[in-house]
Amino acid sequence: MPRRLLPVVVSIACGSAFSTIAAAQDNAEVSLDQLVVTATGRPEPRSEIAGTVQVIDRSMIENSTAKSITGVLEDYAVGFFSEWTPGQTSINIRGGATDGQGKDFKSQVLVLMNGRRAGTANLSKLSIADVERIEIIRGPSSVIYGSQNIGGVINIILKTGRTAPGTLVQGIGGNWGLADGWAQTGGVAGPFDYYLGVSGAQRDDYYAGSGGGRMANTQWSRMGITGGLGLQIDPNNRFDFTLRSDGIYGVGFRGSGGNLYSKDDRVNGSFDASYTGRSDDGRMSLFAQFYRVNDEDRFKWASPVQRGGTGLPVRGTAADFNTRYLDITGTRFQPRFTLFAGNDLLLGWDWETSQLRSDRFRVGVPGNPLAQVSPQDNNQTDQFHALYLEDTQRLFDDRVILRGGVRQTFGTTRFDPTPYLTGQVNGSRPYEATTYSVGATFKATDWAAFRVGASSGFRAPTATELAADFNTLGGGRVFGNSNIRPETSEQIEVGMTLTNSFSRLDVALFQNIISNRIITRARPGNVNTSDYINNPGDVVVRGIEVQYETDMLRMLAWEPGVWRWKAYVNGNYNFDMKDEGSLSVTSANTHRVERVYLYQLALGTRFGQSDVPYPWTVQLQGVLNGPVWYNTEENLLVPAAEPYREYIWRKDPFFLVNVRSEVEVLPGAKLFVQVRNLFDVNYHPLFIATAGAGTALADLRFYNGSGGTSAPGRDVQVGFQVRF
């Protein structure tokens, strides 16, 4: 395949389109050719999109056993999720990775909320209570969305009064002191529709799987509130307003060092207002949006023991408090025109400014007086505006659809005064990027559609990557690099969708090439000092992805009667993935791309009876996550556990089973029991020194209070839900 390619068309989400889709699919047993909005900005069947779209709809979310958006996406094999702590995860989709702490401004996977920037890529801080659906665009989508979507786009679409009418109250109790509840109400009153949702939860330290024991400092609590108001002026004109706040508080930051002292508060809030209008003849339309986002991370950390520059333990911190505030203001203006039959032309202008502010305060342990040092992120102001267009043409009775687009982005990153940064760099650095896309779909028959597309992406360097000088929690020191270049990506994809009256199969074959990935590289002769650099070679990922869902009763030609039985399979296999930059590292023991699963498989079935005195369902899910390669940040024994510090580990696959059963005991009242990790597997997606036997690999001289860390073991929950 050629190595430099054009991009696939992808667009934005329009507020009014969300309601249209939800209303059309509320009662669907299997979404044979589901309508999506994220890819093109209006409801279109997935089979007509020149790229791969994965959808997690409301029924999948409501029947999930997860407690955060991270957990929901994990259950459907969306990509790699690190699960560093209950409040922090990183993501990898098609080789594009987010920052380890989920920093939006350093992400290669763009997270949206209602079609605009969410302000965080850390999905673990976001609850599922007010989420209507989640759409995932797999691969770069920079024509409409701009920077940061090198690996893909995750669009979180919130509930409204039109998509979630009525009142719902739910409560869940479970293992480890879990108490989880939410209430929501919504409806339509004349030209207005409204939605209000409140949620809260808390949980104590969890226990790892078999033989792992209690994982101290893994507690958390959640609080969230969302309000929405819509005004339908007439059939052609509509306003939507959303105000929300969501966060996870007091969450233990046990992490890779078994830390019993560090805790976090992570909060995300936003306001957005949008207008959707069209002419009477439908040949012209306009989408306009204004948004404000505030994202806060308050790290209350401590690391009494640290690794010194000689590789030996040294005295560390009794307190290392970091605060980070990201404020975003933006607007989007997108008129559309139908120039002639079958044509759809989108013109767009985006403007956004974001301000990042950080502070830090440290106190050393007794006998280790410490000077104050700069926070882990330099203060910066980033501002950009972009002009773009996307044109779509339908031909041959809509059987052939051609798409293409181009975007020009102009931006500036300004270096702002940063506390305790002695070598402060002043001034600003401009950046400019051209991204483009092409794609086509062909509906060969009523049941078979084929697609091909190519797309590009980019991410501009941050002030931290250009000019940092900071100390990490564990004591390491990291320097910026003024010669850093923007990250870019180029992807090509071919795929097909097969549908009949009861099943849908989607298959995609892709190649994603990421150039100039910004990484840190240790300085020779100093194990504790690193510099930001551009990866000296490309990151290349080639793979195949499959989505399948079916109505089992209809497939087996059985008369359904009161029975319902659905099944699904999602999977991906990255059969060729190589980090060509590692070829220049003499100590590299593999050239695999890190934090990317070789394969994933999520399969599930949901069956039960309706139209009986006590309607019931049982849902069974299995998730297989294949091997992943990782140069761990854990302090492991050398050479007993690993031959040297930069050794890249191969984590073995693991398989998890989740089950849920529910019964409607009264009209609108439902009792349910659900279990995550049914077989109590002792595992972690990333860490090598897991709890129990795995602790023998850890060099406990560097651990802060405890040994190895595992993910939660068997998690039993009981809940009750009422709708009225």
Salt bridges, closest charged atoms under 4 A:
ASP26 OD1 - ARG58 NH2 2.94
GLU44 OE2 - ARG42 NH2 3.45
GLU44 OE1 - ARG394 NH2 2.79
GLU44 OE1 - ARG403 NH2 2.96
GLU48 OE1 - ARG394 NH2 2.97
GLU62 OE1 - ARG723 NH2 2.91
ASP75 OD2 - ARG676 NH1 3.01
ASP99 OD1 - LYS106 NZ 3.87
ASP104 OD1 - ARG117 NH2 2.33
GLU132 OE1 - ARG58 NH1 3.39
GLU135 OE2 - ARG133 NH2 2.76
ASP193 OD2 - ARG238 NH2 2.85
ASP205 OD2 - ARG214 NH2 2.58
ASP240 OD1 - ARG238 NH2 2.85
ASP264 OD2 - ARG266 NH2 2.84
ASP265 OD2 - ARG298 NE 3.82
ASP265 OD2 - LYS300 NZ 2.86
ASP272 OD2 - ARG116 NH2 3.20
ASP295 OD1 - LYS125 NZ 2.95
GLU296 OE1 - ARG298 NH1 2.53
ASP297 OD1 - LYS125 NZ 3.08
ASP297 OD2 - ARG324 NH2 2.72
ASP320 OD2 - ARG360 NH2 2.84
ASP344 OD2 - ARG42 NH1 2.49
ASP344 OD2 - ARG336 NH1 2.80
ASP350 OD2 - ARG332 NH2 2.95
ASP350 OD2 - ARG407 NH1 3.40
GLU352 OE2 - ARG117 NH1 2.29
ASP377 OD1 - LYS103 NZ 2.93
ASP377 OD2 - ARG324 NH1 2.78
ASP416 OD2 - ARG357 NH1 2.96
ASP416 OD1 - ARG414 NE 2.73
ASP446 OD1 - ARG399 NH2 3.36
GLU465 OE2 - ARG459 NH2 2.85
ASP469 OD1 - ARG477 NE 2.83
GLU487 OE1 - ARG459 NE 2.73
GLU490 OE1 - ARG4 NH1 3.42
GLU493 OE1 - ARG94 NH1 2.91
GLU493 OE2 - ARG451 NE 3.23
ASP506 OD1 - ARG451 NH1 2.88
ASP506 OD1 - ARG504 NH2 3.75
ASP531 OD2 - ARG523 NE 2.67
ASP538 OD2 - ARG3 NH2 2.77
ASP538 OD2 - ARG4 NH2 3.62
GLU545 OE1 - ARG94 NH2 2.57
GLU545 OE2 - ARG138 NE 2.91
GLU549 OE2 - ARG46 NH2 3.75
ASP576 OD2 - ARG542 NH1 2.52
GLU580 OE1 - ARG3 NH2 3.79
GLU633 OE2 - ARG595 NH2 3.91
ASP652 OD1 - ARG650 NH1 2.96
GLU662 OE2 - ARG606 NH2 3.16
GLU662 OE1 - ARG660 NH2 2.95
GLU662 OE2 - LYS670 NZ 3.36
ASP699 OD2 - ARG701 NH2 2.78
